Amino acid sequence: MTFDDDLKACAALVHRADPDRFMAAMAAPVKARAVLFPLYALNVEVSRAPWVTQEPMIAEMRLQWWRDALEEIAAGGQVRRHEVVTPLAAVLSPEAASEMDEYVAVRRWDIYRDPFEDAEHFANYINQSAGTLMWAAAQALGEADESVVRDLGFASGVANWFRAIPELESRGRVPLLDGTPEGVRRLAQEALDRLARARANRGAVSKEARPAMLAGWQAEAILGQALKEPARVAVGALGQSEFRRRASLIRAVVTGRW
């Protein structure tokens, strides 16, 4: 499969800004990469939109730009020319594009300094961001059970959230409802439970959709570290060595056991 300039631009953007998802995409079949790179490039653009300015109104406008682009894809008509939006329109169905609106809207939390209201608010943030991204990728690739995908998406999302906490706190955000060691353990255990449930129902994700699940390949290791040593979250000490990181991805690809 030949990548055009837009797909190459998406891949380059993901490579620079999200090396973990870049690795996961590169581990997928070439045909799947053409689906994953536009979605992961969208994730880069949306996730950084609230942070490129300290003016809330400008940040709101940046997020609205992406909501408008997704609305155009959902409408099925002409879509604005853009190196990410153009290939994205070839990947997302109108229904999936419509569903992605909440994926963008939930990022409004990043703009302001208000804490999460309650556990449901936090869970919704993770589900609508990480969960919806993984679900969009899976359904664009093949048949999959949404609940299974979203369980893995939640686990992966919490793992990535733990890793982002030092940066979020340095920017004046309150990333956890309960940042005590016990609170971190409870959240890590909840995410691990959902990971276990996703794995128990692995057969509900088709071989074609399986590459979308590779983005969660580090979730178990990171969540396990947070559960065992919650103090590592605050100091940004979560993660695998480069060798283990690559080896665990290769194992997931070879065995199909994400």
C-alpha positions in Angstrom: 0.0 0.0 0.0 1.3 3.4 -1.0 1.0 6.2 1.6 0.2 9.6 0.1 1.5 12.9 1.5 -1.3 13.3 3.9 -0.8 9.8 5.4 2.9 10.5 5.6 2.2 13.8 7.4 -0.1 12.0 9.9 2.6 9.3 10.6 5.2 12.0 11.1 3.0 13.9 13.5 2.3 10.8 15.6 6.0 9.8 15.5 7.0 13.2 17.0 4.2 13.6 19.5 3.0 10.1 20.5 5.9 7.6 20.1 4.0 4.8 21.9 1.0 4.9 19.5 3.5 5.3 16.7 5.1 2.0 17.7 1.8 0.3 18.0 0.7 1.5 14.6 4.0 0.4 13.0 3.5 -3.0 14.5 0.2 -3.3 12.7 -0.2 -4.5 9.1 0.4 -1.8 6.5 -3.3 -1.7 5.5 -4.2 -1.0 9.2 -1.7 1.8 9.5 -3.6 3.8 6.9 -6.5 3.7 9.4 -4.6 4.2 12.6 -2.3 7.1 11.6 -5.1 9.6 10.8 -6.9 8.7 14.0 -3.8 8.9 16.1 -2.9 12.2 14.4 -6.3 13.5 15.3 -5.6 12.5 18.9 -2.4 14.5 18.9 -4.1 17.6 17.5 -7.1 17.4 19.9 -5.1 16.5 23.0 -2.7 19.4 22.5 -5.3 22.0 21.5 -6.2 23.1 25.0 -2.5 23.5 25.9 -1.1 25.7 23.1 -2.6 28.9 24.6 -3.4 30.2 28.0 -6.5 32.0 26.6 -9.5 29.8 27.3 -11.5 31.3 24.5 -8.8 30.5 21.9 -8.5 27.0 23.3 -12.3 26.6 23.0 -12.1 27.7 19.4 -9.4 25.2 18.6 -11.5 22.4 19.9 -14.5 23.7 18.1 -12.6 23.6 14.8 -12.1 19.9 15.2 -15.7 19.4 16.2 -16.8 21.2 13.1 -14.4 19.1 11.0 -15.9 15.9 12.4 -19.4 17.3 11.8 -18.6 17.7 8.1 -17.4 14.1 8.0 -20.6 13.0 9.7 -22.7 15.0 7.3 -21.2 13.0 4.4 -20.7 16.1 2.2 -17.7 18.1 1.3 -14.9 18.1 4.0 -12.4 20.8 4.5 -8.9 20.2 3.1 -6.4 19.4 5.8 -3.6 16.9 6.1 -5.3 15.1 9.0 -9.0 15.8 8.2 -8.8 14.6 4.6 -7.5 11.1 5.3 -9.7 11.0 8.4 -12.7 11.4 6.2 -11.7 8.2 4.3 -11.4 6.3 7.6 -14.4 7.3 9.7 -18.0 6.4 8.8 -20.6 9.2 9.3 -21.8 7.4 12.4 -18.3 7.1 13.9 -17.5 10.7 13.1 -20.7 11.8 14.9 -19.7 9.7 17.9 -16.3 11.4 18.0 -17.9 14.7 18.8 -17.9 13.8 22.5 -14.3 12.7 22.2 -13.4 16.3 21.4 -15.9 18.0 23.7 -14.7 16.1 26.8 -11.2 17.8 26.3 -12.7 21.0 27.5 -11.8 19.8 31.0 -8.2 20.4 30.0 -8.7 24.1 29.4 -9.8 25.0 32.9 -8.5 24.3 36.4 -11.7 22.8 37.9 -11.3 19.3 39.4 -13.4 16.4 38.3 -16.9 16.6 40.0 -17.0 12.9 41.0 -16.0 9.4 40.0 -18.5 9.3 37.2 -17.2 12.6 35.7 -13.6 11.2 35.7 -14.7 7.8 34.2 -16.6 9.6 31.5 -13.5 11.7 30.7 -11.4 8.5 30.3 -14.1 6.6 28.4 -14.9 9.5 26.0 -11.2 10.2 25.3 -9.1 7.0 25.3 -12.1 4.7 25.1 -13.7 6.4 22.1 -10.4 6.7 20.3 -9.8 3.0 20.6 -13.4 2.1 19.6 -13.2 4.4 16.5 -10.0 2.6 15.5 -11.4 -0.9 16.1 -14.7 -0.4 14.2 -12.8 1.3 11.3 -10.7 -1.9 11.0 -13.2 -4.7 11.5 -15.8 -6.3 13.7 -15.5 -5.9 17.5 -17.6 -5.8 20.6 -17.8 -2.2 21.9 -17.8 -3.1 25.5 -14.6 -5.2 25.2 -12.8 -2.4 23.3 -13.9 0.2 25.8 -12.8 -1.9 28.7 -9.3 -2.0 27.3 -9.5 1.7 26.3 -10.3 2.6 29.9 -7.4 0.6 31.3 -5.0 2.1 28.7 -6.4 5.5 29.3 -5.9 5.3 33.1 -2.4 4.0 32.6 -1.6 7.0 30.3 -3.3 9.4 32.7 -1.1 8.2 35.6 2.0 8.9 33.5 0.7 12.4 32.7 0.0 13.4 36.3 3.2 15.2 37.0 2.8 17.4 33.9 -0.8 18.0 34.7 -0.1 19.1 38.2 2.7 21.4 37.0 0.1 23.1 34.9 -2.2 23.7 37.8 -4.7 20.9 37.2 -6.1 18.5 39.7 -6.0 15.2 37.9 -7.3 12.8 40.5 -10.3 12.8 42.8 -8.2 11.0 45.4 -4.5 11.3 45.0 -3.6 9.4 48.2 -1.7 6.2 47.8 -4.9 4.3 48.6 -6.9 6.3 46.0 -4.2 5.6 43.4 -4.4 1.9 44.2 -8.2 1.8 43.9 -8.1 3.4 40.5 -5.3 1.1 39.3 -7.2 -1.9 40.5 -10.4 -0.8 38.8 -8.5 -0.3 35.5 -6.8 -3.7 35.9 -10.2 -5.4 36.5 -11.5 -3.9 33.3 -8.4 -5.0 31.5 -8.9 -8.5 32.8 -12.5 -8.4 31.6 -11.5 -7.3 28.2 -9.0 -10.1 27.9 -11.5 -12.7 29.0 -13.6 -11.6 26.1 -10.8 -11.3 23.6 -12.6 -13.5 21.1 -15.2 -10.7 20.5 -12.6 -8.7 18.7 -11.9 -9.9 15.2 -8.4 -10.4 13.7 -9.0 -7.4 11.5 -9.8 -5.1 14.4 -7.1 -6.4 16.7 -4.4 -3.8 15.7 -6.5 -1.1 17.3 -6.0 -2.9 20.6 -2.2 -2.8 20.4 -2.2 0.8 21.7 -3.0 -0.6 25.1 0.0 -3.0 25.2 1.7 -1.3 28.2 -1.4 -0.9 30.3 -0.9 -3.9 32.5 2.7 -3.1 33.4 2.0 0.5 34.2 -1.1 -0.2 36.2 0.7 -2.9 38.1 3.5 -0.5 39.0 0.9 2.1 40.2 -0.9 -0.6 42.3 2.3 -1.8 43.9 4.1 1.5 44.4 1.6 4.4 44.1 4.3 6.9 45.0 5.8 6.4 41.5 2.8 8.2 40.0 3.5 11.6 41.5 7.2 11.5 40.6 6.7 10.3 37.0 8.5 7.0 37.5 6.1 4.8 35.7 7.0 2.9 32.6 9.1 0.0 31.1 12.7 -0.1 30.0 13.1 0.2 26.3 13.9 -3.4 26.0 10.8 -4.5 27.9 8.7 -2.0 26.0 9.6 -3.4 22.6 9.6 -7.0 23.7 6.1 -6.7 25.2 4.8 -5.1 22.0 6.3 -7.9 19.9 4.8 -10.5 22.1 1.4 -8.9 21.8 1.7 -8.8 18.0 3.0 -12.4 17.7 0.5 -14.0 20.1 -2.5 -11.7 19.5 -2.9 -11.6 23.2 -3.1 -7.9 24.1 
